């Protein structure tokens, strides 16, 4: 779980460093997770295109390079200002909604130990394949349903997360619930 947020935040921090960021601390950092989550499959595909395996250690290093450089470069100018504003109150309400959504999705997903239907098993197979092969363009992948010709973003993200967790069931159920729940946060800021 920690690695998921490190990948997402690190990549999002890198991407958002080149644009104007929000003045609001919560919005700025929550959206960095969203930007990073959208960049994660793109990064893995680029790695696979240039023949670098999609290993979690490589992704971790790449997601931490620019944040570490920025922290080292600006550590003397680092200021954290935590002021509570009206916008923060609505953000906290949205975080409560996120927590409620997450609770409902996780408890529902783990109500029984199995995956739900044929689609879930197909996605589990593609995520497991990528976690072992570390290459979405492997010739063996052409025989796997949901890997080709579909965009491989879901198997890439789940495969990277499965590399550090031994249960494909837990990985799919938990992170699917987390990503769907996080969409509440991202949609809130999109509308705002």
Secondary structure, DSSP 4 states (H G I P E B T S, - for coil): -HHHHHHHHHHHHHHHTTSPPPSSHHHHHHHHHHHHHHHHHHHHHHHHHTT----HHHHHHHHHHHHHHHHHHHGGG--------HHHHHHHHHHHHHHHHHHHHHHHHTTSSS--SHHHHHHHHHHHHHHHH--TT-GGGGGSTTTSSS--HHHHHHHHHHTT-S-HHHHHHHHHHHHHHHHHHHHHHHH-
